[in-house]
């Protein structure tokens, strides 16, 4: 395991570097980084033009990961995501031509515009780290991390994400608009169109991110913390989410370990659970209960459970 001071310094530099690009979004950057360190996927629910693509590009650059972007439409096919088998007349055989899915970090824009079959193709990738086509299975790169976006204000031509797919996302959040001062600075600096180039060197060297992910696994989460997480889950199941999955609790544990790692500690504290569980449950509330009301009730639950 890397020394805690070294790890803390590297992750702090990553957060600062990405926050310099997306501006005023440090909380969301930390939440996304915790998700990635725990091997989880991120769902961003926001309107166009709030910096979602910039966030994905910044993570890909500073984590030193290959990244690709897919814009979903109503006619997006699984082959547009996974790839296709192309016939080679010289050899008389088919050759698999990889789609954008075969990357380390993938941005899937407006996921809820994709038809159900295409969403299913992504579900297999998120769940199993592989893709299937014509009876053959292909392993995805390691890591395989997904940032998916959906526009919550659009109702026409969209397919709501099924509960099984929502459960595969570790966290969700909105980016929202920057402060008035930051917005003015962005507008003033935007001359000659938008530039997607990031001139700074990546914070992490190639392969360093996977080492940090291994370090996250070594963060101690003792029995008292697990029991505390179960107590919170029992209260949440009784008041908000009767079908809160065990997978969700495993993800929250991983997120809490990642937050401890970012904070430079080798153990999970109750506040790690408290901080991570809100982003981990937000998208799981679905449409049956208002997200703001649900988040308020979740905060009440957290204050009512005895902390070890």
C-alpha positions in Angstrom: 0.0 0.0 0.0 1.2 3.5 -0.8 2.1 5.7 2.1 -1.0 7.6 3.3 0.7 11.0 3.0 1.7 10.3 -0.6 -1.8 9.0 -1.4 -3.5 12.0 0.2 -1.2 14.4 -1.7 -1.9 12.7 -5.1 -5.6 12.6 -4.7 -5.8 16.2 -3.4 -3.8 17.3 -6.5 -6.3 15.4 -8.7 -9.3 17.1 -7.0 -7.7 20.5 -7.3 -6.7 20.0 -10.9 -10.2 18.9 -12.0 -11.9 21.6 -10.0 -9.8 24.1 -11.8 -11.4 22.9 -15.0 -15.0 22.5 -14.1 -15.0 25.3 -11.5 -16.9 25.5 -8.2 -17.7 21.8 -8.2 -15.3 20.4 -5.6 -18.0 18.4 -3.8 -19.1 16.7 -7.0 -15.5 16.1 -8.0 -14.7 14.4 -4.7 -17.9 12.3 -4.9 -17.1 11.1 -8.5 -13.5 10.4 -7.5 -14.7 8.3 -4.6 -16.9 6.3 -6.9 -14.1 5.7 -9.4 -11.7 4.6 -6.6 -14.3 2.0 -5.5 -14.8 0.8 -9.1 -18.3 2.4 -9.3 -20.1 4.3 -12.0 -21.5 7.9 -11.9 -24.8 9.2 -13.0 -25.2 13.0 -13.6 -28.7 14.4 -13.9 -28.5 17.9 -15.4 -29.4 20.1 -18.3 -27.0 20.6 -21.3 -24.1 23.1 -21.0 -23.3 22.6 -17.3 -19.9 21.0 -17.8 -20.5 17.3 -17.9 -18.3 16.6 -20.8 -15.5 18.8 -19.3 -15.8 16.8 -16.1 -15.3 13.5 -17.9 -12.5 14.8 -20.0 -10.7 16.2 -16.9 -11.0 12.9 -15.1 -9.7 11.0 -18.1 -6.8 13.4 -18.4 -5.7 13.7 -14.8 -6.3 10.0 -13.9 -4.3 9.2 -17.1 -7.1 7.0 -18.5 -8.2 6.5 -22.0 -11.7 8.0 -22.4 -14.4 8.1 -25.1 -17.7 9.8 -25.5 -21.0 8.4 -26.9 -24.0 10.6 -27.6 -27.2 8.5 -27.3 -30.1 9.1 -29.6 -33.5 7.3 -30.1 -31.9 5.0 -32.8 -28.7 4.2 -30.9 -28.1 0.4 -31.4 -26.1 -2.0 -29.3 -23.6 -2.3 -32.1 -23.0 1.5 -31.9 -21.8 0.9 -28.4 -20.1 -2.5 -28.4 -18.9 -2.7 -32.0 -19.5 -4.9 -35.0 -18.1 -8.0 -36.7 -16.8 -7.0 -40.1 -16.3 -9.6 -42.9 -12.8 -9.8 -44.3 -13.1 -11.2 -47.9 -9.4 -12.0 -48.0 -9.4 -14.3 -45.0 -13.0 -15.4 -45.4 -13.7 -14.7 -41.7 -15.2 -12.0 -39.5 -13.1 -9.5 -37.5 -14.5 -7.8 -34.4 -14.2 -4.0 -34.7 -14.5 -2.5 -31.2 -16.9 0.3 -30.4 -16.5 3.1 -27.9 -17.3 0.8 -25.0 -13.8 -0.5 -25.1 -12.1 2.2 -23.1 -11.1 2.9 -19.5 -13.5 5.8 -18.9 -16.6 6.3 -21.0 -19.0 9.2 -21.1 -22.5 8.2 -22.2 -24.4 11.4 -22.9 -28.2 11.3 -22.4 -28.3 7.7 -21.6 -32.1 7.7 -21.2 -32.5 8.6 -24.9 -31.1 5.2 -25.9 -33.6 2.3 -26.5 -33.9 -0.5 -24.0 -31.7 -2.9 -26.0 -28.8 -0.4 -26.0 -29.3 0.3 -22.3 -29.1 -3.5 -21.7 -25.8 -3.6 -23.5 -24.4 -1.0 -21.2 -25.9 -2.9 -18.2 -23.8 -6.0 -19.0 -20.7 -3.8 -19.2 -21.4 -2.1 -15.9 -22.3 -5.3 -14.1 -19.8 -7.8 -15.5 -17.0 -5.8 -17.2 -17.6 -7.5 -20.5 -19.6 -7.2 -23.7 -21.3 -9.9 -25.8 -21.9 -9.9 -29.5 -22.8 -12.8 -31.8 -22.3 -15.3 -29.0 -18.8 -14.2 -28.1 -17.8 -12.3 -24.9 -15.1 -9.7 -24.9 -13.5 -8.5 -21.7 -13.4 -4.7 -21.1 -10.3 -2.8 -20.1 -9.4 -2.5 -16.4 -10.6 -0.2 -15.0 -13.9 0.3 -16.9 -15.6 3.4 -15.5 -18.8 5.0 -16.8 -20.1 8.5 -16.5 -23.7 8.6 -17.7 -25.9 11.7 -18.0 -29.5 12.3 -18.4 -31.5 15.5 -18.8 -34.3 15.4 -16.2 -36.3 18.1 -17.9 -36.8 16.2 -21.2 -39.9 13.9 -21.3 -40.2 13.3 -25.1 -38.2 10.5 -26.8 -36.7 9.2 -23.6 -36.7 5.7 -21.9 -36.6 5.9 -18.1 -33.7 3.9 -16.7 -34.8 0.6 -15.1 -34.3 0.1 -11.4 -31.7 -2.7 -12.2 -29.6 -0.3 -14.1 -29.9 2.6 -11.6 -28.7 0.1 -9.0 -25.4 -0.3 -10.9 -24.5 3.4 -10.4 -22.5 4.0 -7.3 -23.4 7.7 -7.0 -25.5 10.4 -8.7 -25.5 14.2 -8.5 -26.2 17.4 -10.4 -23.6 19.9 -11.4 -25.8 23.0 -11.7 -24.7 26.5 -12.7 -21.5 28.1 -11.3 -21.6 31.1 -9.1 -22.2 34.5 -10.7 -18.6 35.5 -10.3 -17.3 32.2 -11.8 -19.8 32.4 -14.6 -18.6 35.9 -15.5 -14.9 34.7 -15.5 -15.9 31.8 -17.8 -17.7 34.1 -20.2 -14.9 36.6 -20.2 -12.3 33.9 -21.0 -14.3 32.2 -23.7 -12.9 33.9 -26.8 -12.9 32.3 -30.3 -15.1 29.4 -29.2 -14.8 26.6 -26.7 -11.5 24.7 -26.5 -11.4 21.2 -25.2 -7.7 21.0 -24.9 -6.2 20.5 -21.4 -2.7 21.9 -21.4 -1.5 20.8 -17.9 0.3 17.4 -17.5 -1.7 14.6 -16.0 -1.5 14.5 -12.2 -1.2 10.7 -12.2 1.2 8.6 -14.2 0.0 5.7 -16.3 -1.1 2.8 -14.1 -1.1 4.9 -10.8 -4.8 5.0 -10.6 -5.1 1.2 -10.4 -2.6 1.2 -7.5 -4.7 3.8 -5.7 -7.8 1.5 -6.3 -5.8 -1.3 -4.6 -4.9 1.0 -1.7 -8.6 1.7 -1.3 -9.3 -2.0 -0.7 -6.9 -2.0 2.2 -8.7 0.7 4.1 -10.0 -0.8 7.4 -13.8 -1.0 7.8 -14.4 -2.7 11.1 -17.4 -4.5 12.4 -18.8 -1.5 14.2 -18.9 0.5 11.0 -20.6 -2.3 9.1 -23.1 -2.6 11.9 -23.7 1.2 11.8 -24.3 1.0 8.0 -26.8 -1.9 8.5 -28.7 0.2 11.1 -28.9 3.1 8.7 -30.0 0.7 5.9 -32.7 -0.8 8.1 -34.1 2.7 8.9 -33.9 3.7 5.2 -35.7 0.5 4.2 -38.5 1.2 6.6 -39.0 4.8 5.7 -37.9 5.3 2.1 -36.6 2.4 0.1 -38.1 -1.0 1.0 -35.9 -2.8 -1.6 -32.6 -1.1 -0.9 -30.2 -3.7 -2.2 -27.2 -5.4 -0.6 -25.2 -4.2 -3.6 -26.0 -0.6 -2.6 -24.6 -1.2 0.8 -21.4 -2.8 -0.6 -21.1 0.3 -2.8 -21.5 2.6 0.1 -18.8 0.7 2.0 -16.4 1.1 -0.9 -17.3 4.8 -1.2 -16.6 5.3 2.5 -13.2 3.6 2.1 -12.4 5.8 -0.8 -13.4 8.9 1.1 -11.1 7.8 4.0 -8.3 7.3 1.4 -8.8 10.8 0.0 -8.7 12.2 3.5 -5.4 10.4 4.2 -6.8 7.9 6.7 -6.4 4.1 6.8 -9.8 3.4 8.5 -13.4 4.3 7.8 -15.2 6.6 10.2 -19.0 7.1 10.7 -18.8 10.4 8.9 -17.5 8.7 5.8 -20.8 6.7 5.7 -22.8 9.8 6.4 -21.2 11.8 3.6 -21.3 9.1 1.0 -24.7 7.6 1.5 -26.5 10.7 0.3 -24.9 10.6 -3.2 -25.3 6.8 -3.2 -29.0 6.8 -2.6 -30.1 9.9 -4.5 -30.8 8.2 -7.8 -32.4 5.2 -6.1 -35.3 7.2 -4.9 -36.7 7.2 -8.4 -39.9 9.0 -9.3 -42.0 7.7 -6.4 -40.9 10.3 -4.0 -39.5 13.8 -4.5 -35.7 13.7 -4.3 -35.5 16.8 -2.1 -38.1 15.4 0.4 -36.3 12.1 0.3 -32.9 13.7 1.0 -34.3 15.6 3.9 -35.8 12.4 5.4 -32.4 10.7 4.9 -30.7 13.4 6.8 -33.2 13.0 9.6 -32.5 9.2 9.7 -28.8 9.8 9.9 -29.2 12.1 12.9 -31.4 9.6 14.6 -29.1 6.6 14.4 -26.5 6.2 17.2 -23.0 6.6 16.0 -20.4 4.1 17.2 
